[in-house]
Structure formats: structure tokens, C-alpha cells
């Protein structure tokens, strides 16, 4: 221990700022069980359905924009 009663830290261990940064920005997730695996089977299936709906919407938007460009070109 050091003179003020706190344990000496090893070089490179950092201080309060580094501890905070690691805990809140770079550290391991806490209280998020199953996040990487996707949780339940039902949750995974709902996520996949939502993703497919979003992809379909994006495809439709691209198609609408393409059709509008084609219409402008044909109208010249």
C-alpha cells in the first residue's frame, strides 16, 4: 500500500478516467444475457421477419426511384 492508504496501481493500469471509459464504453456487456445468441427462437424469427420487411421496403423504394428516372428520361 502507498502512504495515503490506497493500493499502488501497476504502470498502465490507468486511473478513474480509464476505468470509467472501459466500464461504459469498451467493457463487457452487463445484464444482456443472450444478446449475441439472439435470445429466444421466437425473438430471432421476429427479428428476421422485421429485417426482411425492411429489405423489401428498401427494394421497393429503389424500384420507385428507378422507375421515376426512367420516366423522366422517356419524357425528354
Backbone as CSV, one residue per row, in Angstrom:
resi,resn,N_x,N_y,N_z,CA_x,CA_y,CA_z,C_x,C_y,C_z
1,UNK,0.843,-1.187,0.000,0.000,0.000,0.000,0.876,1.233,0.000
2,UNK,0.321,2.291,-0.550,1.057,3.542,-0.547,0.812,4.261,0.771
3,UNK,1.420,5.412,0.901,1.347,6.138,2.165,-0.066,6.624,2.483
4,UNK,-0.880,6.955,1.479,-2.211,7.500,1.757,-3.257,6.412,1.981
5,UNK,-2.873,5.141,1.972,-3.787,4.063,2.305,-4.359,3.340,1.101
6,UNK,-4.099,3.862,-0.118,-4.610,3.208,-1.315,-3.544,2.276,-1.879
7,UNK,-3.969,1.231,-2.503,-3.032,0.301,-3.113,-2.416,0.950,-4.350
8,UNK,-1.120,0.738,-4.532,-0.435,1.289,-5.695,-0.875,0.527,-6.942
9,UNK,-1.088,1.264,-8.038,-1.506,0.646,-9.278,-0.291,0.327,-10.131
10,UNK,-0.410,-0.723,-10.893,0.667,-1.095,-11.810,0.724,-0.076,-12.940
11,UNK,1.905,0.146,-13.499,2.001,1.066,-14.637,1.097,0.594,-15.772
12,UNK,0.386,1.532,-16.396,-0.511,1.202,-17.486,-1.908,0.809,-17.045
13,UNK,-2.154,0.726,-15.753,-3.478,0.343,-15.275,-4.473,1.483,-15.430
14,UNK,-4.006,2.705,-15.395,-4.880,3.853,-15.591,-5.528,4.312,-14.309
15,UNK,-6.271,5.396,-14.432,-6.939,5.967,-13.277,-8.437,5.902,-13.417
16,UNK,-9.106,6.867,-12.790,-10.565,6.878,-12.805,-11.128,7.049,-14.211
17,UNK,-10.499,7.907,-15.017,-10.992,8.146,-16.366,-10.929,6.877,-17.205
18,UNK,-9.808,6.167,-17.136,-9.670,4.925,-17.889,-10.650,3.868,-17.381
19,UNK,-10.835,3.810,-16.083,-11.776,2.842,-15.525,-13.195,3.132,-16.000
20,UNK,-13.576,4.414,-16.019,-14.900,4.794,-16.491,-15.055,4.473,-17.977
21,UNK,-14.037,4.835,-18.765,-14.098,4.588,-20.203,-14.246,3.102,-20.486
22,UNK,-13.511,2.281,-19.785,-13.607,0.843,-20.010,-14.980,0.326,-19.598
23,UNK,-15.438,0.763,-18.460,-16.710,0.252,-17.937,-17.884,0.632,-18.825
24,UNK,-17.926,1.895,-19.289,-19.094,2.370,-20.018,-18.945,2.374,-21.528
25,UNK,-17.726,2.356,-22.040,-17.554,2.422,-23.488,-16.995,1.149,-24.100
26,UNK,-16.091,0.483,-23.434,-15.407,-0.642,-24.064,-15.533,-1.943,-23.297
27,UNK,-16.086,-1.902,-22.146,-16.115,-3.093,-21.311,-17.147,-4.105,-21.730
28,UNK,-17.151,-5.211,-21.076,-18.119,-6.254,-21.411,-19.539,-5.829,-21.046
29,UNK,-20.487,-6.329,-21.802,-21.886,-6.003,-21.533,-22.320,-6.627,-20.222
30,UNK,-23.144,-5.908,-19.503,-23.658,-6.416,-18.236,-25.179,-6.494,-18.337
31,UNK,-25.744,-7.575,-17.877,-27.194,-7.686,-17.846,-27.833,-7.870,-19.212
32,UNK,-27.089,-8.367,-20.174,-27.632,-8.557,-21.507,-27.451,-10.017,-21.889
33,UNK,-28.024,-10.884,-21.134,-27.887,-12.314,-21.359,-28.517,-12.709,-22.686
34,UNK,-27.810,-13.474,-23.469,-28.338,-13.992,-24.718,-28.354,-13.008,-25.870
35,UNK,-27.727,-11.846,-25.716,-27.773,-10.844,-26.777,-27.049,-11.323,-28.025
36,UNK,-25.905,-11.928,-27.866,-25.141,-12.389,-29.020,-25.850,-13.542,-29.698
37,UNK,-26.426,-14.422,-28.933,-27.103,-15.578,-29.491,-28.478,-15.227,-30.048
38,UNK,-29.012,-14.066,-29.677,-30.288,-13.625,-30.217,-31.481,-13.898,-29.336
39,UNK,-31.273,-14.347,-28.138,-32.391,-14.573,-27.242,-33.171,-15.814,-27.616
40,UNK,-34.466,-15.729,-27.538,-35.319,-16.888,-27.791,-35.481,-17.133,-29.291
41,UNK,-35.961,-18.297,-29.625,-36.215,-18.643,-31.025,-37.275,-17.719,-31.607
42,UNK,-38.295,-17.437,-30.830,-39.358,-16.542,-31.296,-38.802,-15.148,-31.580
43,UNK,-37.945,-14.645,-30.701,-37.361,-13.321,-30.906,-36.511,-13.295,-32.171
44,UNK,-35.756,-14.366,-32.415,-34.944,-14.426,-33.636,-35.824,-14.421,-34.879
45,UNK,-36.902,-15.199,-34.851,-37.799,-15.257,-36.000,-38.470,-13.903,-36.254
46,UNK,-38.897,-13.227,-35.192,-39.499,-11.904,-35.352,-38.497,-10.912,-35.906
47,UNK,-37.249,-11.000,-35.453,-36.199,-10.123,-35.952,-35.968,-10.372,-37.437
48,UNK,-35.923,-11.636,-37.834,-35.719,-11.973,-39.246,-36.878,-11.449,-40.110
49,UNK,-38.097,-11.583,-39.613,-39.250,-11.077,-40.359,-39.177,-9.565,-40.507
50,UNK,-38.819,-8.880,-39.425,-38.696,-7.432,-39.468,-37.607,-7.021,-40.457
51,UNK,-36.487,-7.714,-40.421,-35.396,-7.404,-41.338,-35.834,-7.604,-42.785
52,UNK,-36.531,-8.675,-43.058,-36.999,-8.929,-44.426,-37.985,-7.856,-44.867
53,UNK,-38.885,-7.409,-43.973,-39.805,-6.319,-44.329,-39.042,-5.043,-44.648
54,UNK,-38.016,-4.747,-43.871,-37.221,-3.545,-44.126,-36.486,-3.639,-45.459
55,UNK,-35.935,-4.818,-45.755,-35.246,-5.008,-47.033,-36.224,-4.862,-48.191
56,UNK,-37.418,-5.423,-48.044,-38.439,-5.317,-49.090,-38.814,-3.863,-49.315
57,UNK,-38.984,-3.100,-48.251,-39.321,-1.688,-48.366,-38.215,-0.949,-49.114
58,UNK,-36.951,-1.256,-48.779,-35.825,-0.620,-49.457,-35.812,-0.982,-50.939
59,UNK,-36.079,-2.240,-51.266,-36.135,-2.653,-52.673,-37.234,-1.888,-53.416
60,UNK,-38.388,-1.749,-52.766,-39.491,-1.023,-53.393,-39.134,0.440,-53.629
61,UNK,-38.458,1.052,-52.661,-38.058,2.452,-52.818,-37.072,2.608,-53.968
62,UNK,-36.101,1.698,-54.051,-35.135,1.760,-55.164,-35.848,1.592,-56.500
63,UNK,-36.806,0.678,-56.558,-37.556,0.450,-57.790,-38.375,1.687,-58.173
64,UNK,-39.001,2.328,-57.194,-39.762,3.548,-57.477,-38.856,4.649,-58.011
65,UNK,-37.692,4.816,-57.400,-36.759,5.840,-57.872,-36.269,5.525,-59.279
66,UNK,-35.995,4.241,-59.540,-35.540,3.843,-60.864,-36.632,4.107,-61.899
67,UNK,-37.873,3.766,-61.557,-38.989,3.993,-62.472,-39.175,5.485,-62.742
68,UNK,-39.025,6.309,-61.716,-39.157,7.760,-61.900,-38.052,8.283,-62.814
69,UNK,-36.827,7.784,-62.654,-35.719,8.212,-63.528,-35.996,7.804,-64.972
70,UNK,-36.469,6.576,-65.145,-36.787,6.083,-66.494,-37.891,6.916,-67.129
71,UNK,-38.894,7.299,-66.338,-39.991,8.110,-66.855,-39.496,9.486,-67.268
72,UNK,-38.595,10.064,-66.483,-38.027,11.377,-66.840,-37.224,11.277,-68.118
73,UNK,-36.442,10.201,-68.263,-35.637,10.033,-69.472,-36.533,9.835,-70.689
74,UNK,-37.598,9.079,-70.549,-38.501,8.819,-71.670,-39.283,10.077,-72.046
75,UNK,-39.516,10.969,-71.095,-40.292,12.174,-71.330,-39.500,13.299,-71.992
76,UNK,-38.220,13.162,-72.145,-37.410,14.232,-72.738,-37.655,14.392,-74.177
